[in-house]
Amino acid sequence: MTDQRPAPAAPAAGLRERKKRRTRDALLRAALLLFVSQGYEKTTVDEITHAVDVSQRTFFRYFANKEEVAFAVQDLVESHFVAALRARPDAEGPLEAMRNAVLASWDTIGEAIAEVVPVDLYMRTYRLIESTPALLAVHLRRSTELEERISLLIAAREGLDVDADPRPRVAVAAFSGVMRVTGRLWGQGEDASVAAIRRMTEAYLDQIGPALASDWR
């Protein structure tokens, strides 16, 4: 006897997920455009939802608040870096692995960002975060949390106990310090491109060794 039961409605489920993704991305793009054009603090949730023609209820279905929207693409960028770091060869030392991972991330992250928002819009948002006190405070807190996550990853790569051996946290602190400096200097410059921040990042990371030398003369 032939089974006449209908097949699972996978296409319908897939269509719903794509619709949800489009709605989320539309809210994200609208919010970031408003943030960079009129300022983060001046932008309201009402303005964001009005731009997409959805309700506040729909907004809060995807985002807890404006802060979460502001850092949504940054979450993607950080996850991309962590994945690149996990993929580095075991033979690379900690600082070498982090350097190569971040440069590889800048080489490939554009495509991932572009699936959500225009790359230029993300770069403008990154500059906004660096220049908005409320967002910068959140950014620094998030950076501290990311540093601990990376420290644990580096310790695992080296077979170390991060609480017994300070080297993973020290190495990550040096790396993160350079990343904060380059982000700030890039944000103050005229070239807002991915290529510009990648060049500056590479140049500054290459100075960690010389800066740690005992004799600078």
N, C-alpha and C positions, 0 to 999 in steps of 0.2 A: 504493500500500500504506500502511495506517495505521500510524503509529509507536506501538507498544505499550509503549515504555519508560516506567517509572514516573516521575512528576514528582519533582523534588528535595524532600527532606524538610525544607522550610523551617519548617513549623509545629513539628516535633519539636525542631529546633535552637532556635527561639524559646522553646519551653517550657523547655528546658535553661537558657537564659540567664536567663529569669525566675526559675527555681528558684535559680540561683546568686545572683542579685540579692537574693532574699528571704533566703537564708541569710546573706549578707554584712550586710544591713541588720539582721537579727535579732542577729547577733554585735555589731554596732556599738551598737545600742540597749541590749543587755544590759551591755556594757562600760561605756558612759557612765552608766547607772543605778547600777552598782556603784561607779564612780569617785566620783560626787557623793554617794552615800549613805554610803560607808565610807572614802573616800580612795583616791587613785590608787595610792600605794605599797603599801597594804594589800591591794589587789585582785590576785588571781593569775589567770593564764590558765586554770587549772583551774576557778576559780569562774565565769569567763565562759563556758567551754564547757559546764559543768554547767547553767548557766541556760538554754542553748539546746538542750541534750541532743545535742551533737555532740562529736566527738573533737578532741584538740589538733591532730591532723594537719589537720583541716578548718579550724581557726582559722588555722594558718600557711599555708594555701592562699590565704587572703584578706589576711592582715596579717603583716608581718614581726615585729612585736612590739607591746607595749602602747602604746608611744609613737605608733606609726603610727595606732592606733585613736583615741587621744586627740585627734589633729589631723586626722582624716579629714574631719570636717565643716568645719573651718577651711580645709582645702584647697579645698572647694567654695565657701566664702565668698570666699576670695581670688581664685579663678578668675572668680567672678561679677563682682568689682570690676574686674579687669583687662579683662574683656570689655566692661564698661560704659565704661571709660576709652578703649578702642579705638574705641568707637562715638561718642564726643563729637565735636561739630563742629570742624573745623579752625580756625574763627575764634576759638575759646576759647583763652585763654592757659593755660599749664601749671597754675598753681594753681587757676584757675577750672575747668578741665577735671577736675582731681582732686577738687575739692570737689563738683562736680555729679555726678561718677561715684560717689563714695562715698554721697552722699545718695540717688541713684537706686538704688543697690545695696540700701541699707537698706529702701527702699520695696518692693522686689520679691523680696528674698532669702528672705523667709518661706516662700513657696510652694515654692521649690527645697529648702529645708531640710526642710520638712514631708514631702516625698516620701521622706526617709531616716529622720529622727527627729523627734519633737515639737519645735517651736521652743523651748518652755520648757526642754526638756532640753539643747538646744544652748547656750542662754544661761547655764544653770547650769554647764555644762562650761566655758564661756568664763571664768566667774568662778573656777572651780576652777583653771584654767591660771594665772590672774593671782595666785593665792594659794598655789600649790604650787611651791617653789623649783626642783625638778627640771624641772617642765614650763615654768616661766617662763624658765629658761635656754635651753631648746629654742626657746621662743616668740621670744626675742630673736634667736637665731641665724637662725631662719626669717625674721624681720622684716628682718634685714640682707640676706638673699638676695632677698626680695621687693622691697626698696628698689632694689637694683641692677637687677632686672627692670623696674621701673617707670621708673627713670632712662633705661634704654635705649629704652623706649617713648616717653617724653617727648622724648628727643633725636631719635628718628626723626620724631615729629610736627613738630618744629621744624626739621628738616633740619640737625641739628648732629652733630658728632663728640663723643661723650660724654667721650672722653679728652682732647680738645683744649679743650673749653669746659666749665667747672665748673658752669655754671648749672643744667643738669638735675639733677645730684646735690644741689646746694644746695637747690633747690626741693623735691625729694622728701624731703630730710632735714627741712626745715621741716614739710612736710605729715605725715610719719611721726611726728615728735616730738609734734605735736598729737594724732595718733591714739593714741599710747601714753599720753599724759596723760589723754585722755578715757576710754580703756579702763580705766585704773587707778581714776580717780575714780568712774566708773560702777560698777565692781566693788565699791567701798566703800559705795555707796549702798543704799537700800532697794528701789528700783524696778528690777527685773531685766528689764524689758520691752525689746523692740526699739525701741518708740517713745521710751523714755527715753534710750537710747544715741544714737539718731538726733538728738534735740533737743540733747543735750549736744555731740555732734559738730558740728552746724551752728553752735551758739553759739560754740564755740572756734575753728573754722575761720574764722569771720567776724572774729576778732580778730588774725589773722596780719598783715594790713595795718597796723592801729593799733599792734601791738606792734613793728613794724619802723620806725615813725616815729622821727625823731631826737629829738623833744621830746615827752615824755609829759604834760607839764603844759600 
